[in-house]
């Protein structure tokens, strides 16, 4: 009986058609997406070593690139069907013995 450690990190054959090899081939064939040009009003994060300590200056985003505090408009109302209707159970109007 073989243990799990014998199967881990084994090289794949050249023409392997497993999902891992397929995704790797798709990612290597995909074009590199370039980063958008930074806005002149936005400032990226800066990291510098000052007196042997790392100093991080946080980024600043302009009003155009700052996300809104409110959720997107489509989350406000999914479906408004009006006033809620209370549940009223239906009961038989007469019992079997009361028909006479």
CORGI-V410678 format. One record per pair of residues at least 24 apart in sequence whose C-alpha atoms are under 8 Angstrom apart, sorted by the first residue. I is the first residue (numbers start at 0). J is the second residue. D is the distance in whole Angstrom. If there is no record, write none. Layout:
i: <I/I>
j: <J/J>
d: <D/D>
//
This chain:
none
//
